[in-house]
Amino acid sequence: MKTVKIKVVPNAKKDKVLYEGERLKVYVTAQPTDGKANKAVIELLAEFFGVKRGNVRIVRGERSREKIVEIDAEK
């Protein structure tokens, strides 16, 4: 189980993940309404870390741009 701090940038032109110091900056094209951006973040991080979407979970900051995400690569 790995815990990662991220900063989300919704309404970006392109989906991408970049390292910014000790946290990740996640750009998603989805809007931050109805949980669309959170879904996009989970899908993008799952692809980035090579795990299933079910193994990525937002632990803190569901309604914030600053989030803490848990990634379980062992399942």
Number of C-alpha atoms within 10 A of each C-alpha: 10 9 14 14 14 22 19 20 20 22 14 14 10 11 16 16 18 12 10 11 7 9 15 17 19 22 22 24 17 20 15 19 10 8 13 14 23 24 15 20 29 20 16 20 22 20 12 11 12 10 17 16 17 12 16 23 18 17 13 13 13 14 12 11 17 16 20 17 21 17 22 18 14 7 8
